Amino acid sequence: MTTMMTVTMGQPQMDMNSHGDTWDSCWADDGHTYISSDDTRGFNGQPPRNLQFHVLRGDAPDQLRGETVNTMDEYGTMSQRGPDGCMWKACGNTCVDGVLYAFVSRHEVDAFCHPEKKDPSKLQTAANASLIMSGDKGKTWRRTAQENYDSPMFPGQRFGSPYFVKYGQDGKGSVHNAGQYVYAVANNGFWENGDNMILGRVPRARIGQLNAADWQFHRGGDGMLHASWSPDIRQAKPMLVNPGKCSMTGVQYIAPLKQYLMVQWYYTKGSGHLAPADTTWLFYQAPAPWGPWQEFGAQRFPADGYYNPGIATKFISPDGRRLVLFTNGNFTTHAAPGDACRYRLTQVPCSLSV
């Protein structure tokens, strides 16, 4: 296994025309980067919504121009809760054969929604995830929010925060059966500070059916073997276990290094609703999406609280050693003016020393 000895972080750069968090992105067939955001006003002051979808145009990180494609009104205004006391949030997204796919799920903030529970952890749970798709680059989507509420594809918390394993442009990959399957990971049902991660897959030819019955989950062993997968999510074996330090995040294959990279993160002092300004990122590598995963670096942000980091697939250097991560800072600054608002799409350059 190639050892990534060190990771070096560059200077964060905010997009002052943006507002929101959990900026997960994908590199589409048309050359643009598509990106989702939660609890957001999107780009250039859109109406506040639980989630929105956008496009980033430009061929270099310092040239990106963001535009909101869909304010996703059917998923509610910002922090709008349903009869279940939860809010809609976007999780991970990808582009496969010209079609955008995104996970959405129901999030509950015990600290705010149900103070009577007196939950000392006050973690934000994620449950009842579903996959939606768009054949017109985010302008329209199916399934509907009502369908996802009434009949979620993945009931419960075990696959409540799914993010994709990403390869090249338009989801194209060849290693580890990536030409046949689309992979996704999820923790045990939390936005922040979860405990472990599992791996799921769906046949590439079937992902557009939006049918949970097409999905299988890794239950241990060599993931190249069919016997290592089960349609029963209860048989899923965690590929990474780190209690309290496994939050919502995805995985990126770095082709020049022949390694998978996962940038995990957590609130250093517990729930983000208790100490929102202090986060830690953990860098993991693996030779295959099912592991084994090895931690090789860490970075703490004790003041700005950067969270939900995700690798921008389009901006991986040819040698795989220079990356751009999309993130955002302390959500309690969302209403602050100017630079004091850290709640914006933020680019963080990253260098790997092998």
N, C-alpha and C positions, 0 to 999 in steps of 0.2 A: 504494500500500500504506500502511495506517495504521502509523505508527511508534510502538512502545511504548518511550518514552524511558528510563523508569526502573522498577525493581521494588524494593519495600520489604518487608522481612520483619518479622513481628511476633514476639512472645514465644512460644516453644514451650510446649506444655502436654501433659504425659503423662497417660495413663489408667493409674492405679495398679493396676487390676484386670486388666491385660493383660500378655501376655508373648509375644514373637516378633518377626519382621521381615517385610519385603516386603509391607506391608499394601496390596494393591490393592483398590479398591472399585468398586461400581456402584450406580446408583439404579434400583431395580426398580419394576414396575408397582404394587406394593402400598404404595408410598411409603417403604419402608424402604431403608436402605443395607446391601448385603451385601459382605462383605470376607473376603479370604483372608489367611492368615499362614503363614510357614515356620519350621522349627526352633522349635517353639512349644508353649506350654502354654495358648494361647488366652486365654479370659476366666475368671477365678475359679478358677485352678489346675487345669486339665484335665491328663490324662496327657500326657507329652511325646511329640510326634509330628513327623514330617517336614513335614506340612502339615495345616491345618485350615480349616474354613469357619465364618463367624459372621454374625450380623445385628446392626446398630446401629440401635436405635430412638430416635427423637427428631427434632424438627423444627428444632432449632438446635444448632450445634456444642457449646455448653456444656451441652446437655441429653442428650447421647448416652449410651445404656446398651448395653453390649456383651453378647452372649450367644452362646456357642458352639453351633452347630447340628449340626455333624458333626465328630468328631475324625479322620475319614478313616483309620481304623486299617489298612485294606488297603495304604496307602502307607508303612507302616512307622513304627517308633518314631523318636524324634529321632536323626538322624545314622546311622540304619540303612542299610547299603549292601547292594546286591545282588551277584550273581555278576560283574557288570561293574565292580564297584568304585565304583559311583555311587549317589547318593541321589535320591529323588523330591523335587521342589520344585514349588510352584505358581508360575505366571507371571501373566499378566493374566486378568481376568474381565470379563464384561458380562452384561446382561440384555436379551434380544430377545424381544418379544412374550410376556412373562411367563415365559420360560424362562432359567435361569441357564446360562452357558457359561464354562468356565475352561480355560486351557492348563496342562498339566503336562509336565515334562521331566526328563531325567536330568542331574544335576549331579555333576561330579567336581572335587574339591579336591586338586590335585596336591601341594600343600604337606603335606597330611595323609594322603591316600589312597595316593599313589605317590611317596614321598620318593626312591625309587631313580631317578626320572626327572631329578632335580636341575634342574628347570625354574626358571631364575632369575626368571621373571616371576611364577610361582606363582599365576596367575589361575585362577578357578573357571570351568570350561567348562560350557556348557549344550547339550544335544543330544537328539535323538530325542523331539521334542515331539509331543503328541497333544491333541486337544480333547475335553473331557468335558462332559456336560450334565445338568441337573437340572430336572425339571418340578414338583418339590415344594419349591422354595426351599432346596435344599441338603441335605435329609434323605437322599436317595438320588441316586446318580450312575451314568451309563453313558457311556463304556465302562469296563470294569474295569481295575484296575491291571495285572493279568496280561496282558490284551489289549494295553494300551499298551506293556508291556515287550516282549512277543513280536512285535508288529506296529505299531511307532510310525507315526503318520500322516505325520510329516515326519522321516525318517531324517537323521542327520547334524547339523551345527552351523548350517547357513545359516539355518534357521528354528527354532533351538533355544531361543529366549527370547522367544516372541511375547506382545505386549500389544495390547489393542484400541485403536482410535480411537473415542472416545466422543462422543456428542451429548447429547441430552436424556434425560428419564426413559424407561425401558424401551427404550433404544436408538433412540429416534425422532429422525430427522433427515431433512432434505429436500435440503440443498445437496449438490452433487458426487455425485449419485446415491446418497446415503446411505439413501434409501428403498428402493433396490433391492439394495444391497450392504452387507455388513459388512466393515470394513477392520481390518487388524492390522499392526503393525510389529514388527521384530525386528532385533537387532544380529547380528554375525557369530559368535555362539555363545559368549557369555560372560555371567556374572552382572555382573561389574564390568570397567570399563576396556577395553571392546571398541573397534572401529575405525570402524564405519559402520552405517547403518540402511537396511533395505529395507521395502517396502510390499507387502502382499498383500490380496486381497479374495475374498469368497465371496458368491454370491447369497443374499440374506436368506432366500429361500424354500427354500434348500438347506442352510443352516448346520446344521440338525438332523440331516442325514444322516451327519454326522461322517465325511465322505469327502474325502480329500485331493485326489481327482481333480476336485472342484468348485472348487478354489482356483486363482486366477491371481495373477501377480506383475507389478508395474509394471516395465517395461523402458525407461522414459524417455518424454519427450514429454507431451502433454496427456492427463491421466488420464481425461478425459471421453470419449476416443476408444477404441473397442474395440481398435484396432490397437496401443495403448500397453500392452497386457497380454498375458502369455504364461502357459500352464500349466506351462512349464518354469522351475523356480526358478533354473536356471543362467543364465537370461537376465535375471534381476532386476538392475536398475541401482540402486546406492545413492542414496537421496534426500538423505542427509546423510553426510558423511565428516569425521571428526575423530579421527585415530588416538589410541588410548589414553584417549578421553574420551566414549565411547558405551557406556553401561551399559544394563541392562534398564530399560525405561520405556515409558510409553504416551503417547497424544496426546489432548487434549481440544479440542473445538470450542467457542469462546467466541462464541455467537450475537450478542450485542449489539455486539461488536467486529468481527464477520465475519472472525475470525482463528482459526487453529489454534495451540494452545500445547503445547509439549513441554518438560518440565523434565528435562533431562539431568543426569547426576551422574557423578562418578568419584572414586577415591581419589587425592588430590593427589600422593602420593609413590609411587604404583605400586599393587601388589596390596593389597587390604584385609587380607590375611593377613600383610602386612609392616608396614603402618602404618594400623591400623584406626580411629584417632581423628581422622584428618584427611581431610575430603572437600570437594569443590567442586560446587556446582550451577550449571548453565548454562541460561539461559532462551532458548528459540527461538520464533519465530513464523513462520507461513506463511499465504498466502491460500488454499491447497488442501492436502489431505493429502499430495500428491506434491511439494509445495514451490512455489517455492524457499524454503528455510528460512534464517532470518536470526537470528543471536544478538543479543539486546538487553540481557542482564544476567547477572550472576554473583554468587554468594554463597559464601564459604568458611566452613567450620566446622572450625577447626583443633584443637578440643578434644573436641567431642561426636560428631563423625563421623556426622552424620545422612546416611542413604542411602535409596535406593529411594523418592524422593518421588513422590506421585501426587495429582492434583487430585480432590477430592470433588465430583462432578457436582452433587449436591443443593444444595451450599452456595455456588454461584456467585451473586453479587449480580445484581439486575435489570439493572444497567448494565455488568456483566461485568468490573468493575474491582477487586472484592474476592473473593478466593478463600480456600479452606482446603485445605492440603496435608496428607496423611497421610504420616508417615515414622516413623523410629525411629533410635535412636542406637547408638553403639559396641557391637558384639556381644560384645566381650570382657567387658562388664559384666553378662552375662546372669544370673550367679549372685549378684550383689551385692544387699545388702538395701536396701529403701526407695528413696529418690531416687537413690542411687548406681547403681541399675540403670537404664541409659538404654535398655535393650532392651525397649521398650514402644511400643504405639501412641501416637504423638505428633502432635498437631495444630500446624501452623504457619500462622498467618494471613498472607496475602500481598496487597499492594496494587499495582496497576498504574497508572502515570501515562502517559497517552497524549498 
